[in-house]
Amino acid sequence: MAGPEPAVGVGRGGAAASAFAPLRRSPRTFALRFGAVAVASVAAAWVHQNHDPGALCPLRRVTGVPCPFCGSTTVFMEAGAGHWGAALAANPVTVVAALLFLAAPLLAFDPFGALNRLPARLRWFGGAALVAGSWLWQLHRFGFLG
């Protein structure tokens, strides 16, 4: 016997999926997200310009080897300064993820919901491939791969 039907807006993901359902295709949400990212980017650029804390990554600080996520702070710092090419060069994965995060409310489809519908093994493999690609980019960027 089948259980009760899920409430409208609640899919396979349960409450977590329903929390994001009202955000899709909302220009107001896009504007709020864009404003928050813009403020964070300008603030990061100002902090680094006036008081450079150096490398924030613990792995890079201790070993000198960058992690797959190195450059993420630089992405926001360079974006806040208006240097979009430098932001993309710092960590392309972070730039794409930030753009997807910002654009999700305006897209005709829900990229995060679509990802949740993929088999877990495929999500894991895709995520691992993204992290590996990002790490190879960082190792190249910092001169570890020639």
C-alpha positions as CSV (number, residue, x, y, z in Angstrom):
1,M,0.0,0.0,0.0
2,A,1.4,3.4,-1.0
3,G,1.9,6.1,1.6
4,P,0.3,9.5,1.6
5,E,1.1,11.8,-1.3
6,P,3.8,14.4,-0.6
7,A,2.7,18.0,-0.2
8,V,2.8,20.3,-3.2
9,G,6.3,21.5,-3.8
10,V,7.9,18.7,-1.8
11,G,9.6,16.2,-4.1
12,R,11.9,13.3,-3.5
13,G,14.3,15.5,-1.6
14,G,11.7,16.2,1.2
15,A,11.8,19.4,3.2
16,A,15.2,20.5,1.8
17,A,13.9,20.4,-1.8
18,S,10.8,22.3,-0.8
19,A,12.8,25.0,0.8
20,F,14.3,25.9,-2.6
21,A,11.2,25.4,-4.6
22,P,9.8,28.9,-4.1
23,L,13.2,30.5,-5.1
24,R,13.0,29.3,-8.8
25,R,12.4,32.0,-11.4
26,S,12.3,34.8,-8.9
27,P,13.9,38.1,-10.0
28,R,13.8,39.3,-6.4
29,T,15.8,36.3,-5.2
30,F,18.3,36.9,-8.0
31,A,18.7,40.5,-7.0
32,L,19.2,39.6,-3.3
33,R,21.7,37.0,-4.2
34,F,23.5,39.2,-6.6
35,G,23.6,42.1,-4.0
36,A,25.0,39.8,-1.3
37,V,27.7,38.4,-3.6
38,A,28.6,41.9,-4.8
39,V,28.9,43.2,-1.3
40,A,31.0,40.2,-0.2
41,S,33.2,40.6,-3.3
42,V,33.8,44.3,-2.7
43,A,34.4,43.7,1.0
44,A,37.0,40.9,0.3
45,A,38.7,43.1,-2.3
46,W,38.9,46.0,0.3
47,V,40.2,43.8,3.1
48,H,42.9,42.3,0.8
49,Q,43.9,45.7,-0.5
50,N,44.2,47.3,2.9
51,H,45.3,44.3,5.0
52,D,46.5,41.3,3.0
53,P,46.2,38.2,5.3
54,G,48.2,36.1,2.8
55,A,47.1,32.5,1.9
56,L,44.0,31.5,3.8
57,C,44.1,27.8,2.7
58,P,45.5,25.7,5.5
59,L,47.0,23.1,3.1
60,R,48.8,25.8,1.1
61,R,49.9,27.6,4.3
62,V,51.5,24.5,5.8
63,T,52.8,22.6,2.7
64,G,52.9,25.2,0.0
65,V,50.7,22.9,-2.2
66,P,47.3,24.4,-3.3
67,C,44.1,22.5,-2.6
68,P,41.3,22.2,-5.2
69,F,39.5,25.1,-3.7
70,C,42.5,27.5,-3.6
71,G,41.7,30.7,-5.5
72,S,38.1,30.8,-4.3
73,T,38.8,33.9,-2.1
74,T,40.7,35.4,-5.0
75,V,37.7,34.9,-7.3
76,F,35.6,37.1,-5.1
77,M,38.5,39.5,-4.5
78,E,39.1,40.0,-8.2
79,A,35.4,40.1,-9.1
80,G,35.0,42.8,-6.5
81,A,37.8,44.8,-8.1
82,G,36.2,44.3,-11.5
83,H,38.9,42.0,-12.9
84,W,36.8,39.2,-14.4
85,G,39.6,37.6,-16.3
86,A,41.7,37.3,-13.2
87,A,38.7,35.8,-11.3
88,L,38.2,33.2,-14.0
89,A,41.9,32.4,-14.0
90,A,42.0,32.0,-10.2
91,N,39.5,29.2,-10.0
92,P,37.1,28.6,-13.0
93,V,35.1,26.0,-10.9
94,T,34.2,28.6,-8.3
95,V,33.2,31.2,-11.0
96,V,30.9,28.7,-12.6
97,A,29.4,27.6,-9.3
98,A,28.9,31.2,-8.2
99,L,27.2,32.0,-11.6
100,L,24.9,29.0,-11.2
101,F,24.0,30.0,-7.7
102,L,23.2,33.5,-8.8
103,A,21.3,32.5,-11.9
104,A,19.3,29.6,-10.4
105,P,16.2,31.6,-9.6
106,L,16.0,32.9,-13.2
107,L,16.7,29.6,-15.0
108,A,13.8,27.7,-16.6
109,F,15.0,24.6,-14.9
110,D,16.3,23.9,-11.4
111,P,19.9,22.9,-11.8
112,F,20.2,21.8,-8.1
113,G,16.9,19.7,-8.4
114,A,18.2,18.1,-11.6
115,L,21.4,17.2,-9.8
116,N,19.4,15.6,-6.9
117,R,17.6,13.4,-9.4
118,L,20.8,11.9,-10.8
119,P,21.9,8.5,-9.3
120,A,24.2,9.0,-6.3
121,R,27.1,7.2,-7.9
122,L,26.9,9.6,-10.9
123,R,26.8,12.6,-8.6
124,W,29.8,11.4,-6.6
125,F,31.8,10.7,-9.8
126,G,30.9,14.1,-11.3
127,G,31.8,15.8,-8.1
128,A,35.1,13.9,-7.8
129,A,35.9,14.8,-11.5
130,L,35.2,18.5,-10.8
131,V,37.4,18.5,-7.7
132,A,40.2,16.6,-9.5
133,G,40.0,19.0,-12.5
134,S,40.1,22.0,-10.1
135,W,43.1,20.5,-8.3
136,L,44.9,20.0,-11.6
137,W,44.2,23.6,-12.5
138,Q,45.5,24.9,-9.2
139,L,48.7,22.7,-9.4
140,H,49.3,24.1,-12.9
141,R,48.5,27.6,-11.8
142,F,51.1,27.5,-9.0
143,G,53.7,25.8,-11.2
144,F,53.6,22.3,-9.8
145,L,52.8,20.7,-13.2
146,G,55.3,22.6,-15.3
